[in-house]
Amino acid sequence: MRLHRFRYSPYARKVQMLLDLLGARYEINEVPYGDRSALATLTGGYIYVPVLEDADGTVVVESRDICERLLGRDAARRFCPDALAGPIWAYADFCDGPLEDLLFRVASPDVRDKWRDPGERALYTLVKERKFGAGCVDAWLRDRTALLGRARKLVAPTLVTLAERPFLFGEQPTLADAALYGLLAMLHEANPSLVTDLAPALEPYRLRVEAAARAPR
Ligand SMILES: N[C@@H](CCC(=O)N[C@@H](CS)C(=O)NCC(=O)O)C(=O)O
């Protein structure tokens, strides 16, 4: 399998974590931000990440569809057991939706500043500004305290749960943890202190999910 990603993409990092938890063998292709020709050729024109090339050659886009496909395999049942499928998918959708909507704004100024290539930095800014308006990335930096405050409200119940058990649905990680991890990986790639700024307990949690993914199965 091959996973095409940007290192800071929460959707790609969610899929990557699910692959790691599954113990899957795969390669990473770090898509060059400013040259997506190979990706467009592979997908027939889709240039978002993640994209998964499955072992049988099938090309799958959209992280939710990729996760559904991976979870459809027998070995993956424990990451979304039937009895919890509703709440686990709902939590993953909460991460991909309202929580991502705040946290990508928190991460974006640092992600922008990390592009070494001026063309890639400008393209990243253009992509954001065409959707959210001129100066949006600078505005998100100015508004970071407020954005983090709103995100903290959304994660507050999650922290209550994680004070009681290691993972969102118990002793073992599930798809829900992969989704939350994807967001924390985005923050960490942007600026490691952002994870702790959001909530100190989320840094040991982030490391716990990574340790679970490394643990022998
Ligand atoms: N709904 C898609 C969203 C994918 C997405 O928005 N990916 C972002 C990176 S996080 C992307 O590729 N953006 C294109 C760009 O920045 O040019 C999914 O879940 O896979």
Ligand as a Chemical Component Dictionary entry (heavy atoms), coordinates in Angstrom:
data_LIG
# 
_chem_comp.id                   LIG 
_chem_comp.type                 NON-POLYMER 
_chem_comp.pdbx_formal_charge   0 
_chem_comp.three_letter_code    LIG 
# 
loop_
_chem_comp_atom.comp_id 
_chem_comp_atom.atom_id 
_chem_comp_atom.alt_atom_id 
_chem_comp_atom.type_symbol 
_chem_comp_atom.charge 
_chem_comp_atom.model_Cartn_x 
_chem_comp_atom.model_Cartn_y 
_chem_comp_atom.model_Cartn_z 
_chem_comp_atom.pdbx_ordinal 
LIG N1  N1  N 0 -12.636 15.439 3.071  1  
LIG C1  C1  C 0 -11.250 15.221 2.711  2  
LIG C2  C2  C 0 -10.470 16.481 3.068  3  
LIG C3  C3  C 0 -9.063  16.409 2.548  4  
LIG C4  C4  C 0 -8.352  17.750 2.689  5  
LIG O1  O1  O 0 -8.990  18.810 2.827  6  
LIG N2  N2  N 0 -7.031  17.703 2.618  7  
LIG C5  C5  C 0 -6.246  18.934 2.654  8  
LIG C6  C6  C 0 -5.055  18.764 3.558  9  
LIG S1  S1  S 0 -5.584  18.635 5.239  10 
LIG C7  C7  C 0 -5.728  19.196 1.251  11 
LIG O2  O2  O 0 -5.309  18.297 0.563  12 
LIG N3  N3  N 0 -5.765  20.478 0.860  13 
LIG C8  C8  C 0 -5.323  20.880 -0.437 14 
LIG C9  C9  C 0 -4.447  22.103 -0.399 15 
LIG O3  O3  O 0 -4.060  22.571 0.674  16 
LIG O4  O4  O 0 -4.127  22.541 -1.494 17 
LIG C10 C10 C 0 -10.725 14.007 3.454  18 
LIG O5  O5  O 0 -11.242 13.702 4.550  19 
LIG O6  O6  O 0 -9.831  13.324 2.937  20 
# 
loop_
_chem_comp_bond.comp_id 
_chem_comp_bond.atom_id_1 
_chem_comp_bond.atom_id_2 
_chem_comp_bond.value_order 
_chem_comp_bond.pdbx_ordinal 
LIG N1  C1  SING 1  
LIG C1  C2  SING 2  
LIG C1  C10 SING 3  
LIG C2  C3  SING 4  
LIG C3  C4  SING 5  
LIG C4  O1  DOUB 6  
LIG C4  N2  SING 7  
LIG N2  C5  SING 8  
LIG C5  C6  SING 9  
LIG C5  C7  SING 10 
LIG C6  S1  SING 11 
LIG C7  O2  DOUB 12 
LIG C7  N3  SING 13 
LIG N3  C8  SING 14 
LIG C8  C9  SING 15 
LIG C9  O3  DOUB 16 
LIG C9  O4  SING 17 
LIG C10 O5  DOUB 18 
LIG C10 O6  SING 19 
# 
